């Protein structure tokens, strides 16, 4: 094993905080016990130092799309913003394209552009921001496009906390809603992130049932991961579980330390913290990345 891969990382620099593009308010920052010095944002160089201290080699950075832009309080992180950071630090970051199902064909074109031209390695969906569950017909064309582009899609499943008191969002993504998606799109690589809390047994059942459903262990401090999820990740589901932080929700240094304290089997730990991510994302060090480079050179 070389370095750890964090599959869920949000932009949280002073710029995003100033523009109101974080989705979290001061109340939530206090709730998750964010250190006061970090509440105004963390620059990319500062975050790279945190990654280094944690032993994280590479992070997937989300160009999040949070809600229909016709609705007050919604925001979209520009793809170009994330692409610039990935271009400057190609060995440390890869981009994930947030998706907005209300955009129809425009979203499909933009997702293709993000993957083919900007080098993004996957898609990301926030069901609660749109009040559209994962198995809503509006999202189906996006799944088809992900298969066509050979990229994975991750989405928050489970309940939705009150990240901002000015925009209270409904919990519309129980893990069981992934069932119909996986049946209709068996080739789709789909990650249910945020552990599926409080329906963790349901999330485990979906990953056990479907070949290409995976679980993201992020947004909750590892010492608070449900016992049945830790058992799954350490045993029969070690090939289906991927480490993430959901920064700035969880500090990467704390997250890695607490995973180590869970005493996973060496083989399971390696899969969770690195190998599984290399298997489903075209990031440096993966065979998918090498294939993508070869295709680009032939163009």
C-alpha positions, 0 to 999 in steps of 0.5 A: 500500500502506498497512500490513502485515497479519500473518495469524498472531499468538498471544496471548503476554501475561504472563497466558497465560504464567502460565496455561500457555496458550502451548504453548511452554516455556523450552527452545523459547524459547531454541531460537528465540533469544527475547530474555530480556526477552520470555520472561515475556510481552509486554503488548498495548500493548507488542506494539502498539508492536512492530507500529508499529515493524515497519509492521504495521497489522493482526494476526489474533489466534488464540483457539487450541484446543490439544488435547482438553481431556480430555487432560492438557496441553491448553488452549484460549484463550477466544474471549471473551479474544481478542474483548475485545482485538479490541473494544478495538483493532478497527483493529489486531486481528481474531480467529481461532477455534481449533477442536477436532474432538473437540467435534462439534456443540458446536464447530460452534455455537461457531464460528458464535457466534464469527463471527456474534456476536464478529466473528471473521474465520476459523478456525484448526486445529492438527492435531498437538495432536489427532493428527488430520490435515487430511483426518480425517473429524472435521474435515470438518463444520468445513470445511462450517461455514466455507463456510456462514459464508464464512470461511477456515480456516488450519492448521499443515502440515508437521512439528511441532517440540518446542514443549514437552518435557512434550507431544511431538506427532506430525507428522500434517499433510503438505501432501498431506493438504489434497488430499482436503479441497480436492477435497471442499470446492472452495469452502473457502478453506484456508491451510497455514501454517508453509510446509509445512516440510520438505515445501515442494515439496508445499505449493507443489504443493497451492497450484498445483493448487487454486484456494482453497489458500494458503500462510502464510509464518510461524513461520520467519524469512524469511531461512531460507525455502526458495529454491523458496518465495521463488521461488513467492511472488515469481512465479507464486504471488504471489497465493497467499502471505501474510505472517505471524509466528506471534508469539511464535515470530518477532519482527515487526520482524525478520520484516518487515526480513528480507522486505524483504531478500529483494527481492521484486518491488514487486507481489509484495511488496504482495500478500504483505504486504497485498492477499492477506489483504484478499482472503480475510479480512473485516478493515478495508479489505477488501470482505468487511469492508464487506459484513459491516458492511452485513449487520449493519446490516440485522439 
